[in-house]
Amino acid sequence: MATIYLILGANLGDRLSTIQRAATLIGERVGAVTKGSSVYQTAPWGVEEQPAFLNKVLAVETELAPEEVLRHLLDIEHELGRIRYERWGARDIDIDMLYYGSLVMDSARLTLPHPRLHERRFALVPLAEIAPDFVHPVLGVDNARLLEQCSDSGEVVLLSE
């Protein structure tokens, strides 16, 4: 059994409903959701000329291997209307695996921990809310410290708990 941390984001359509549906499907297909952060409205990252995102981080207990988790997440994204037009562009739903326990891996399809996690305030704020003491297995620093050190100045506003 592994604890994984996932970030859910949406900036098209009914963002909150889509995130809630994604969380339900993750619970049904990937494993038990043990914690969920508040929902935050966040500035776009990468491609800035698009609507604001809603983001939420989940802690999930899973027995699935990392590649199996990824397959389920991609299926859920597709089911909820995700079409990949442009990297970092607008989307109905985006689900990224931030951590799979303390596993470090780099394959053609999946890099763990997420390679840009420490650069993204929109991911670190909700992650530090639910797992401030979890230590990044490559950087050797906990999430609270990663947030303190993050140079990203993108706006992250608490929307709902």
N, C-alpha and C positions, 0 to 999 in steps of 0.2 A: 504494500500500500504506500502510495506517495502523496504528499501534499503538493498540489500545483497551484500556481497563481496565474489567473487569466485576466486580461483587460478587455472589456467590451466597450465599443464606441460606435456612435451613429450620428450622422448629421443630415440625413434626408428622411422625409416622411415623419411618422409618429415616433420620434426618437426614443422616448421613454418606454412606450409600449413594446417597441422592437427589442430594447435591451432587456426588458422584463421577460419577454418570450424567449429570448436567447438563453437567459439564466435558467428558465424552466427546462428547456431542451438539454442544456448542459447537465442539469441534475438528473435527467432521465437517461442520458446516453453516455456520459463521461464518468460521473460519480457524484457523491453527496456534496452539496454546497454547504460548507461549514461556516463560512463567514462571507459577508458582502460589505463593501464600503458604501459610503454615501454616494449619491449621484452628483457629479460635478459638470458644470458647463465649462468647456475649455476652448481656447483659441486653436484654430487649425495649425498643424505642424507640417512643414515641408512645402505644401501648396497652400498659400495663405488666402487666396481669393476664393473662398468658399464659406458656406454657413458654419457656425459654431457647432462643436460636437457636444454630446453628452457622453460621459465616461463613468464606468463603474468597474471595480476590481473584485473578483471572486477568489476565495480559497476553496479548493475542491479536493476531496480525497478520492483517489482513483487507483484501480488495479490495472488499468490499461498501460501499455507501453507508450512512450512519447509519440511514435509515429501513428499509433492507433488513435491517440488523443487528437493529433493534428487532423487525421482523416475525418473524425467526427466533427471537429470544429469547422472544417471547410464545408462539410455537408450541411451543417446548421446555417452557415453563412449563405450558402446557395439557396437553401429552403426559404430563408427570410429575405431573399431578393438581391443578394450581393452580386453585382456584376463588376468585374475588374476592368475599368476603362483606363485608369491612369494611376500610377504609383502615388500614394499619399493624397489622392483625389477624394472627392465627395463620395459617400457610400451609405447605403441603408444600414449596414452592420459590418463591423470589423471585430474579430476576436483573435487576440494574440496571446500566446503562451509566454509569460514573463519568466517563470521558473518552473522546473519540474524537480521538486525537492532541491537537492544540492548538485544535481547532475550537470555535468559540463559535456556538451557534445556539439559537433559541427559536421552536419551532413549536407548533401545537396538540397534537401528539402527543409531542414530544421536546424537552427542554431540556438543552443541553450547555455546559459540564460540569454534572454533577448539581447542581441548585440548593441542596441541603442537605448536600452532601458535607462541607464545613468544620465542620458542626455535629454530626457523627456519629462518635464515637470508634470504634464497631464497624466502620466502613468505613475510617477513617484508619489504624488499627493495622495491619491486613493490607496496606493499600495502601502505607504507609510502609515496610513490610518489603521489598517487591519493587521499589518505585519511589520511594525517599526523595528523590531529586533532581529528579523531574519537577515542573515549575512549573505551577501552576494558571493557565490562560490569562486568567482574569478578575481574580483576586486578586493575581497576580504573586508568589506565595509557593510554595515547594516543599512537597511532602507532609509531609516531616519537620517543617517549621516549622508547617504547619497542625495537625499532631498536637499539638505543643507548645502551641499557642495555643487548642486546642479546650476549650471550657468544659463539654462533656458529661462527666459523671462516671460514666456507665454502665460496669458491669464488663465487661472483655474479658480472658479467660483463655486462654492457649495450651493447646490440646487435643492437637494432634499436628503434627509437621512434615512 
